[in-house]
Amino acid sequence: MSDIIKLPLNLNSIVCGCVGLFLFMSCSSSKHIEKRRSNETYAALGLYRDRNDNVALYTAAASWLHVPHVDGGMSHSGVDCSFLVYTIYKTVYGKTIERNSLAMLLKNCERINRDKLKEGDLAFFNTSGKSKAYVNHVGIYLKNNKFLHTSTSKGVVVSDLDEEYYRRTWVCGGRVR
């Protein structure tokens, strides 16, 4: 006689086995889909994912890409630079900051040098041609010298701080308190 023990198969054991297999496959599949989405997010931003990245920041940033610039705009139909920064800060960090770029700098930030910028810091510019101390544009620093902001001609984009225009119009960085 064989040492194999025969167990009766009933409907409950078959259903439990199938559900277990489905859950196992679903978890594996979900992780794969999540990783692919994350890779697509970073590719859209022109960046690569690092282990220590705040993925919520990059996901929020990517969700605004190519939204048209509209002065005073506050939606995915059209947005200005300060609302873009305001809404991402509220969503990602749970912080309410000022709604105007100059007020953000004066009331919410500690000034920092460009070489001290970290993910989530703010980048302030004077694109008006007024005195160098004047601020009228803001973006969010991502990494690798890249920042998210609104361009009047291209909408929400990622730009490089080393582009001549941004080197010329740079005022300071800001670390939100």
N, C-alpha and C positions, 0 to 999 in steps of 0.2 A: 504494500500500500504506500502511496505517496505521502510525503510530509507536507504537502500543500494543503492549506486550510481553505476550504471554499466558503466564501461569505455570500449570503444572499444579496443580490442587488435589488434595491427597491427604488421607487420613484424619488424619495427624499434624497438618497445618496447620489443619484444621478443629477438631480437639480442642484444640490450643493456643490458637486464637483464642477458642473458647468458654470455656475455663478462664480466660484473661486477662480476658475481659469479666465473667465471674462474680466474679473476685477484685476487679476494679475496682468493680463494683456492691456487693459485700459490704462493702468498706471504707467506701464512702459510706453504706451502710445502717447499718453498725455505729456510725459516728460520729453519725448521726441518732438512733439508739436510745439511745446513751450520753448525748447531750445531753438527750433527752426524760426519761430516768431522772434525770439530775441536776436538771432543772427540777422534776420531781415531788418529789425529795428536799427541795429548798428550799421548795417550796410546802407540803409537810407540816409543815415547821418554822416556817412563817410568815415566811420570809426570802427575800431575793433574792440571787442569786449575783453575787459580785464577782470580778474577775480574779485577785486575790491570795488568795482563800480557800483554806484547807486542805480540799479536797473530801473527803478521807478522814475528817476530823472530822465533817463534816455528814452524810456517808453513815452513819457509825457511830451518830451521834446519832439519825438518823431510824429506824434499825433497832430502837431501843429504845422509840420512842414508844408510849404506851398500855399498856406492860407494867405489870401491877399492882404496887403497892408491897407488899412483904412484909418485915418486920423480919428481917434476916439472909439475905434472899433473894439467890441467886447465879445466876439463870438467866432466860431469857425467860418462864418461868412466873410469876416474881415476883422483884423486886429491891429492894434498899434503896439509899439515896443513895450511900453510900461504895463499894459494889460497882460501881454504875453508873460512877462516876468512875474507880475502879481499873481496870475492864476496858476502858473506852474509852482510858485512858492507855496501857495495855499494848498494845492493838491499834493505835492510831494513832501513838503516839510511841515505842513499844518500851521504855517505862520502867515499872519496877515500883515502885509507891508503896505507902504504908501502906493498910490496909484499914479504917481508922477515921478519921472526919472530923477529930477533934482531933489525932490522930497525924499525919495528912497535913499539917496546918498547921504543927505543931511540928517535924516531922522532914524534910519534903520541900519546904517552901515558904519563900519570902521574902515577908513581908507587903507588900502594896501597897494604895494607896488605890483607891477605886472609880473615880475618874476616870482611872486609869492601866491599867485592865483591857484586855487584848488577847485575841484569839481563843486559846482553850485554857487561859487562866488559870482559877483556881478561885475560887469565891465561897462564903464561909463565913458561916453564920448561927447564931443562938441562938434556937431556937423553943421552948425549954423554960421561959422565964421566969426562969431562974437568973441569976446575975451576968452582966453584959455581956461579960466575958472568956470565958465558957463557949461552946464550939462543939459543936453536935450535928447540924448539917446542912451539906451541901456540894453544889455544882453546878458545872457547867463553863460558863464564859462563852463565848458564841458570837460575837455582835456586835450592834451597835445596841441595846445595853442588854438583850439577851435572853440567857438562860442555860437550860441543860438540867438537870433535876433530877427527883427523885421526889416526888410529892405523895402524902400518905397517903390522900387521897380519890380522886385522879384517876390515879394511877400516874405513869409517866414523861411529863413535859410540858415545854414551853418556856414560861417566864414572863418578865415584864419586871421589872427591878430597881426601876423606879419605882412598882410596885404598892405601896400603902401597907403591906401586911403585910411585904414584903421590905425596904422602907426601915426599918421599925421593928425588924426582927429582924437586920438586917445587922451583921456583926462586922468583916470585912475581906476583902480579896482576897488571893490567894496565887499567886505565880509559881513554878511547879515548877522546882527547881534541876536 
